[in-house]
Amino acid sequence: MTPRPTRPPALVLLGRLATLTRHARLAEEARQRGLEVLAITGPTADHQELLGLIGRSGGPLAVVAEAHGVEKPTVDQVLACAQPWFDRYDIRAVLSTGEPFLEPAGVLAAGLGLPGPGWQAARVCRDKALQRMLFPDLSPPWRLIPPDQRAHLVPESLTYPVVVKPTTRMQSSGVVRVRRPDLLADVLRGYPEDESLIVEEVVPGPEFSVETLVQHGRVLWSGITAKDTNEHAGDFFTETAHTSPADVPEATHRTLDEAAADVVRRLHLRDGITHAEFRLSPHGPVLMEVAARVPGDGITLLWELATGTAMEPVLLDIALSTETHYPPPRRRARHRYLDHPHGRLVDVTSTAAPVSWVVRDRRWPTPTPATPDTPPRCAAVLAGRLPGDHLGDQRDSTARSASVICDGPLGEPLDGTEKLAVDATHIIVAPPSPLPA
């Protein structure tokens, strides 16, 4: 009898191209450990661009062995892409780098008997209404509005101000405050007719996220990130700054840690990372949303600068069921997004640090972590849009353009260094292109 050929061990890595390149170290680390990297990414444009990156010497994701693209990241489409690999590879780990692929990645890992968040956590973390149901004591008063019930909603039955948010979007897309009942109908008409919405009371207080690393159902590490948004300048909730670790009293730290650990427990999350966002109201923490994936924006880079250790190898350890740990912070890091003039983006320049065009070049900077007592510094400047893009109101995270990352000792303020970096960074725009006649 002819022996069956040995199948090479492999990692299945899922995500849109933007998040795959942000966490390209996952692919590089996997190859260093002898794993083939199999990628499933987004629609045609992402897939074609990823194929162009494969094998490009020194480029991000050059080590990917095979890649597929799906038009919609549904469970069925992802499983259909992955199924041909089952006979050719010994799949040892499954990781999602972003929100759209979270549920299919969780189902794929569970179906293969591999470490992962589990089906319940993967499903609940993709639907804000399910989160409200699972965590009623951590939720504000809320109401689910399916598409066919919008016309029956009585605006005067709500307590204002309220926030309207789509149940499955991300990056603050579609999240808007409504201050009076006579404004609600117009706001609701701005959403697609087939989209389910949540209307809930506005929660006062500062906002934080808690990142937790979980293995075998046990929280290995947690860190608190402070958030700023632009809500004070309008009715949107675009995040404008993150600071890791948050500079908060020990009692606040303990309260948020306990709330995040409770969320992990009730999600029955087994292995992975969670990113839970809370408002700290006068009555205690209120859960805004929770995701069983790496945090967005530059938060993983902030934690690397803060702890001196990259997070991606630890995420791979967890996905491979390898015992691991992550160190406590020894510095503080901040990611500040700049205001920008309206117009067509021409250039981003800075004398604070070299500008990294993370979308154009598909490469994130990798600043070397500093020693604990190194004076505050600007570690990176990021341009997150393409030349020619129109810059307008920052209604969600996709509308931001440029940002700076600073870090310094835990005991020293970052405000002065941040201001110097912001003042040294210039967003150059031209008038918008005229509309065709």
C-alpha positions as CSV (number, residue, x, y, z in Angstrom):
1,M,0.0,0.0,0.0
2,T,1.4,3.4,-1.0
3,P,1.8,5.6,2.0
4,R,-0.1,8.9,1.9
5,P,2.3,11.9,1.2
6,T,3.0,14.0,4.3
7,R,1.0,17.1,4.2
8,P,2.9,20.3,5.0
9,P,1.7,22.2,8.2
10,A,-0.2,25.4,7.5
11,L,-1.8,28.5,8.9
12,V,-5.0,29.9,7.4
13,L,-4.9,33.7,7.6
14,L,-8.1,35.6,6.9
15,G,-8.8,39.4,6.4
16,R,-9.1,42.3,4.1
17,L,-5.8,43.3,2.5
18,A,-5.5,46.3,4.8
19,T,-5.6,44.2,8.0
20,L,-3.5,41.4,6.5
21,T,-0.7,43.9,5.7
22,R,-1.1,45.7,9.1
23,H,-0.4,42.3,10.7
24,A,2.0,40.9,8.1
25,R,4.2,39.8,10.9
26,L,1.8,36.9,11.5
27,A,2.6,35.5,8.1
28,E,6.4,36.0,8.6
29,E,6.3,34.4,12.0
30,A,4.4,31.4,10.7
31,R,6.9,30.8,8.0
32,Q,9.8,31.0,10.4
33,R,8.1,28.3,12.4
34,G,7.8,26.1,9.3
35,L,4.2,26.7,8.5
36,E,2.8,27.4,5.0
37,V,0.6,30.5,4.9
38,L,-2.7,30.2,3.2
39,A,-4.6,33.5,2.9
40,I,-8.3,34.2,2.3
41,T,-9.0,37.9,1.6
42,G,-11.7,40.2,0.3
43,P,-13.2,40.9,-3.1
44,T,-11.4,41.0,-6.4
45,A,-9.3,44.1,-5.9
46,D,-7.9,42.8,-2.6
47,H,-7.3,39.4,-4.1
48,Q,-5.5,40.7,-7.2
49,E,-3.3,43.0,-5.2
50,L,-2.4,40.2,-2.8
51,L,-1.4,38.0,-5.6
52,G,0.9,40.7,-6.8
53,L,2.5,40.9,-3.3
54,I,3.2,37.1,-3.1
55,G,6.8,36.3,-3.8
56,R,7.9,39.9,-4.0
57,S,11.2,40.0,-2.3
58,G,11.2,41.9,1.0
59,G,7.5,42.9,0.6
60,P,4.7,42.3,3.0
61,L,2.9,39.0,2.6
62,A,5.7,37.8,0.2
63,V,5.7,34.4,2.1
64,V,2.1,33.6,1.4
65,A,1.9,30.2,-0.4
66,E,-1.7,30.4,-1.8
67,A,-4.5,32.9,-1.7
68,H,-8.2,33.0,-2.5
69,G,-10.6,36.0,-2.6
70,V,-14.3,36.1,-1.7
71,E,-16.8,38.7,-2.7
72,K,-18.5,38.4,0.6
73,P,-16.9,36.9,3.7
74,T,-19.8,34.5,4.5
75,V,-19.2,31.2,6.2
76,D,-20.2,29.3,3.1
77,Q,-17.8,31.3,0.8
78,V,-14.9,30.9,3.2
79,L,-15.4,27.2,3.8
80,A,-15.7,26.6,0.0
81,C,-12.3,28.4,-0.5
82,A,-10.6,26.5,2.4
83,Q,-12.0,23.0,1.6
84,P,-9.5,22.1,-1.2
85,W,-6.7,22.8,1.3
86,F,-8.0,20.1,3.7
87,D,-6.4,17.2,1.7
88,R,-3.2,19.0,0.7
89,Y,-2.2,20.7,4.0
90,D,-2.2,19.8,7.7
91,I,-3.9,23.0,8.9
92,R,-2.6,23.7,12.4
93,A,-4.0,27.2,13.0
94,V,-6.7,29.7,11.8
95,L,-6.5,33.4,12.5
96,S,-8.7,36.4,11.4
97,T,-7.1,39.8,11.3
98,G,-10.3,41.8,10.9
99,E,-14.0,42.1,11.6
100,P,-15.6,40.8,8.4
101,F,-13.9,37.4,8.6
102,L,-14.4,36.9,12.3
103,E,-17.4,34.6,12.1
104,P,-16.2,32.3,9.3
105,A,-12.7,32.1,10.8
106,G,-14.3,31.0,14.1
107,V,-16.4,28.4,12.4
108,L,-13.5,27.1,10.4
109,A,-11.3,26.8,13.5
110,A,-14.1,25.0,15.5
111,G,-14.9,22.7,12.6
112,L,-11.2,21.6,12.3
113,G,-10.9,21.2,16.1
114,L,-8.4,24.0,16.4
115,P,-8.0,26.8,19.0
116,G,-10.3,29.8,18.3
117,P,-12.9,31.9,19.9
118,G,-15.7,29.3,19.4
119,W,-18.9,29.5,17.5
120,Q,-20.9,31.5,20.0
121,A,-18.2,34.2,20.5
122,A,-17.5,34.5,16.8
123,R,-21.3,34.9,16.1
124,V,-22.1,37.3,18.9
125,C,-19.1,39.5,18.2
126,R,-20.4,40.2,14.7
127,D,-23.8,41.5,15.8
128,K,-24.4,44.3,18.2
129,A,-28.0,43.3,18.9
130,L,-26.8,39.8,20.1
131,Q,-24.2,41.6,22.3
132,R,-27.0,43.7,23.9
133,M,-29.0,40.5,24.5
134,L,-26.1,38.6,26.1
135,F,-25.0,41.5,28.3
136,P,-28.2,43.3,29.4
137,D,-26.6,44.5,32.7
138,L,-23.7,46.1,30.7
139,S,-25.9,47.7,28.1
140,P,-27.8,51.1,27.9
141,P,-31.5,51.1,27.2
142,W,-31.7,50.0,23.5
143,R,-34.2,49.0,20.8
144,L,-33.6,46.8,17.7
145,I,-35.2,48.2,14.6
146,P,-35.4,45.6,11.7
147,P,-35.9,47.2,8.3
148,D,-39.7,46.4,8.2
149,Q,-40.3,48.2,11.5
150,R,-38.7,51.5,10.9
151,A,-42.0,53.1,9.8
152,H,-43.6,52.0,13.1
153,L,-41.0,53.5,15.4
154,V,-42.5,56.4,17.4
155,P,-39.6,58.9,17.9
156,E,-41.3,60.4,20.9
157,S,-41.1,57.0,22.8
158,L,-37.3,57.3,23.1
159,T,-35.2,59.2,25.7
160,Y,-32.9,61.7,23.9
161,P,-30.2,62.1,22.9
162,V,-29.9,58.6,21.3
163,V,-27.4,56.9,19.1
164,V,-28.3,55.1,15.9
165,K,-25.9,52.3,14.9
166,P,-26.0,49.5,12.3
167,T,-25.9,46.1,13.9
168,T,-23.0,44.7,11.8
169,R,-20.9,47.6,10.5
170,M,-17.5,48.5,11.9
171,Q,-15.1,51.5,12.1
172,S,-17.9,53.7,13.5
173,S,-19.6,53.6,10.1
174,G,-23.2,54.8,10.4
175,V,-23.0,55.6,14.1
176,V,-24.7,59.0,14.7
177,R,-26.2,60.9,17.6
178,V,-29.7,62.2,17.3
179,R,-30.5,65.0,19.7
180,R,-34.3,65.4,19.2
181,P,-37.2,63.3,18.1
182,D,-38.1,65.5,15.1
183,L,-34.6,64.6,13.6
184,L,-34.8,60.8,13.9
185,A,-36.9,60.1,10.8
186,D,-34.5,61.9,8.5
187,V,-31.5,60.1,10.0
188,L,-33.2,56.7,9.6
189,R,-33.9,57.4,5.9
190,G,-30.1,57.7,5.4
191,Y,-29.5,54.0,5.9
192,P,-30.0,51.2,3.3
193,E,-33.5,49.9,3.3
194,D,-32.4,46.3,4.2
195,E,-30.1,47.3,7.2
196,S,-31.0,46.4,10.8
197,L,-30.3,49.2,13.3
198,I,-30.0,49.7,17.0
199,V,-31.3,52.9,18.7
200,E,-29.9,53.3,22.2
201,E,-29.5,56.0,24.8
202,V,-26.2,58.0,24.8
203,V,-23.9,56.9,27.5
204,P,-21.9,59.8,29.1
205,G,-18.3,59.3,30.3
206,P,-14.8,58.6,28.9
207,E,-14.3,55.6,26.5
208,F,-11.8,52.8,26.8
209,S,-11.0,49.5,25.2
210,V,-9.7,46.5,27.0
211,E,-7.6,44.1,25.0
212,T,-7.4,40.6,26.5
213,L,-5.3,37.6,25.5
214,V,-7.1,34.4,26.3
215,Q,-5.9,30.8,26.2
216,H,-7.8,27.7,27.2
217,G,-10.5,30.1,28.5
218,R,-8.2,31.9,30.9
219,V,-7.2,35.6,30.5
220,L,-3.4,35.6,30.2
221,W,-3.0,39.4,29.8
222,S,-5.1,42.5,29.6
223,G,-4.4,46.1,28.8
224,I,-6.5,49.2,28.8
225,T,-6.4,51.8,26.0
226,A,-7.9,55.3,26.4
227,K,-9.9,56.6,23.5
228,D,-10.7,60.1,22.2
229,T,-13.5,60.7,19.6
230,N,-14.7,63.7,17.7
231,E,-18.2,63.5,19.3
232,H,-17.7,66.9,21.1
233,A,-17.4,68.7,17.7
234,G,-20.5,67.1,16.1
235,D,-22.8,64.0,16.1
236,F,-20.3,61.4,15.0
237,F,-18.0,59.1,17.0
238,T,-14.8,58.8,14.9
239,E,-11.9,57.7,17.1
240,T,-9.2,60.4,17.0
241,A,-6.6,59.1,19.5
242,H,-5.6,56.0,21.4
243,T,-3.3,55.8,24.4
244,S,-1.9,52.5,25.6
245,P,-1.8,51.9,28.5
246,A,-4.5,54.4,29.7
247,D,-3.3,56.6,32.5
248,V,-6.1,55.8,35.0
249,P,-6.4,55.2,38.8
250,E,-5.9,51.7,40.0
251,A,-9.6,51.4,41.0
252,T,-10.6,52.3,37.4
253,H,-8.1,49.9,36.0
254,R,-9.5,47.1,38.2
255,T,-13.1,47.9,37.3
256,L,-12.5,47.8,33.6
257,D,-10.4,44.6,33.8
258,E,-13.1,42.9,35.8
259,A,-15.8,44.0,33.3
260,A,-13.7,42.7,30.4
261,A,-13.0,39.4,32.1
262,D,-16.7,39.0,32.7
263,V,-17.4,39.6,29.0
264,V,-14.8,36.9,28.0
265,R,-16.4,34.5,30.5
266,R,-20.0,35.0,29.2
267,L,-18.9,34.8,25.6
268,H,-17.4,31.4,26.4
269,L,-14.4,32.5,24.5
270,R,-11.8,29.8,24.5
271,D,-8.7,31.0,22.7
272,G,-7.7,34.3,21.0
273,I,-7.9,38.1,21.7
274,T,-10.8,40.3,22.5
275,H,-11.2,44.0,22.0
276,A,-14.0,45.3,24.3
277,E,-15.0,48.9,24.2
278,F,-16.6,50.5,27.3
279,R,-17.9,53.8,28.4
280,L,-17.2,54.5,32.0
281,S,-20.5,56.1,33.1
282,P,-21.2,57.5,36.6
283,H,-22.8,54.1,37.4
284,G,-20.0,51.9,36.1
285,P,-18.7,50.5,32.8
286,V,-21.1,50.2,29.9
287,L,-20.2,47.9,27.0
288,M,-20.3,49.6,23.6
289,E,-19.2,46.6,21.7
290,V,-16.8,43.6,21.8
291,A,-14.8,42.0,19.0
292,A,-12.9,38.7,19.1
293,R,-10.1,39.9,17.0
294,V,-7.0,42.0,17.0
295,P,-7.8,45.7,17.8
296,G,-8.1,48.1,14.9
297,D,-6.0,51.1,13.9
298,G,-2.5,51.1,15.5
299,I,-3.4,49.6,18.9
300,T,-1.3,46.5,18.5
301,L,1.7,48.7,17.5
302,L,1.0,50.8,20.6
303,W,1.2,47.8,22.8
304,E,4.4,46.7,21.1
305,L,6.0,50.1,21.9
306,A,4.6,50.0,25.4
307,T,5.7,46.5,26.3
308,G,8.7,46.2,24.1
309,T,7.3,43.0,22.6
310,A,5.3,42.4,19.4
311,M,1.9,40.9,19.9
312,E,1.7,38.9,16.7
313,P,3.9,36.0,17.8
314,V,1.8,35.6,20.9
315,L,-1.4,35.5,18.9
316,L,0.2,32.7,16.8
317,D,1.2,30.9,20.0
318,I,-2.4,30.9,21.1
319,A,-3.7,29.8,17.7
320,L,-1.2,26.9,17.8
321,S,-2.1,26.0,21.5
322,T,1.5,26.8,22.5
323,E,1.9,28.0,26.1
324,T,2.8,31.7,26.0
325,H,2.8,35.0,27.9
326,Y,2.8,38.7,27.2
327,P,4.7,41.3,29.4
328,P,3.3,44.3,31.3
329,P,3.8,47.7,29.8
330,R,7.0,49.6,30.6
331,R,6.2,52.7,28.5
332,R,3.2,54.6,27.3
333,A,2.3,55.1,23.6
334,R,-0.2,57.3,21.8
335,H,-1.7,57.4,18.3
336,R,-3.1,60.8,17.4
337,Y,-5.1,61.4,14.2
338,L,-4.9,64.9,12.7
339,D,-7.6,67.2,11.7
340,H,-7.3,67.9,8.0
341,P,-8.4,70.6,5.5
342,H,-11.1,69.7,3.0
343,G,-9.9,69.0,-0.5
344,R,-8.0,66.5,-2.7
345,L,-5.0,65.0,-0.9
346,V,-1.7,65.9,-2.5
347,D,0.9,65.0,0.1
348,V,1.7,64.4,3.7
349,T,5.0,65.7,5.0
350,S,6.6,65.7,8.4
351,T,9.9,66.5,10.0
352,A,9.0,64.5,13.1
353,A,9.5,61.1,11.5
354,P,9.5,59.5,8.1
355,V,6.0,59.3,6.6
356,S,4.7,55.7,6.1
357,W,2.0,55.5,3.3
358,V,0.3,52.4,4.8
359,V,-2.4,52.1,2.1
360,R,-0.3,53.0,-0.9
361,D,2.7,50.9,0.0
362,R,0.8,48.2,2.0
363,R,3.4,48.4,4.7
364,W,3.2,49.5,8.3
365,P,6.3,51.0,10.1
366,T,8.1,48.8,12.6
367,P,9.8,51.3,15.0
368,T,12.2,49.7,17.4
369,P,10.8,49.7,21.0
370,A,12.8,52.0,23.2
371,T,14.2,51.3,26.6
372,P,11.9,52.2,29.5
373,D,13.7,55.5,30.3
374,T,14.2,56.7,26.8
375,P,12.8,60.3,26.6
376,P,9.5,60.8,24.8
377,R,9.8,60.7,21.0
378,C,7.7,60.6,17.8
379,A,8.0,57.0,16.7
380,A,6.1,57.1,13.4
381,V,4.0,59.3,11.1
382,L,1.3,57.5,9.0
383,A,-0.6,58.5,5.9
384,G,-3.7,56.5,5.7
385,R,-5.2,57.7,2.4
386,L,-4.1,57.9,-1.2
387,P,-3.0,60.9,-3.1
388,G,-6.0,62.1,-5.0
389,D,-8.5,61.0,-2.3
390,H,-11.1,63.6,-1.2
391,L,-10.7,64.7,2.4
392,G,-13.9,65.8,4.1
393,D,-15.8,65.4,7.3
394,Q,-14.4,62.6,9.5
395,R,-17.7,60.8,9.9
396,D,-16.1,57.4,10.5
397,S,-12.6,55.9,10.7
398,T,-12.2,55.5,6.9
399,A,-12.4,59.3,6.5
400,R,-9.2,60.0,8.6
401,S,-6.1,60.9,6.7
402,A,-2.8,61.2,8.7
403,S,-1.6,60.5,12.2
404,V,1.4,60.4,14.5
405,I,2.6,57.8,17.0
406,C,4.5,58.9,20.1
407,D,5.8,57.0,23.1
408,G,7.6,57.8,26.3
409,P,8.3,56.6,29.9
410,L,5.2,55.7,31.9
411,G,5.8,58.5,34.4
412,E,6.2,61.3,31.8
413,P,3.4,63.1,29.9
414,L,3.2,62.7,26.1
415,D,1.2,65.9,25.4
416,G,4.2,68.1,24.5
417,T,5.8,65.5,22.3
418,E,2.5,64.8,20.6
419,K,2.0,68.5,19.9
420,L,5.5,68.9,18.4
421,A,4.8,65.9,16.1
422,V,1.4,67.2,15.1
423,D,2.8,70.7,14.4
424,A,5.6,69.2,12.3
425,T,3.2,67.2,10.1
426,H,1.4,68.8,7.2
427,I,-1.5,67.6,5.1
428,I,-1.4,69.2,1.7
429,V,-4.6,69.4,-0.3
430,A,-5.8,70.9,-3.5
431,P,-9.3,72.0,-4.4
432,P,-11.6,69.0,-5.3
433,S,-11.6,68.0,-9.0
434,P,-14.5,69.6,-10.8
435,L,-17.5,67.4,-11.6
436,P,-17.8,66.4,-15.3
437,A,-20.1,68.6,-17.3
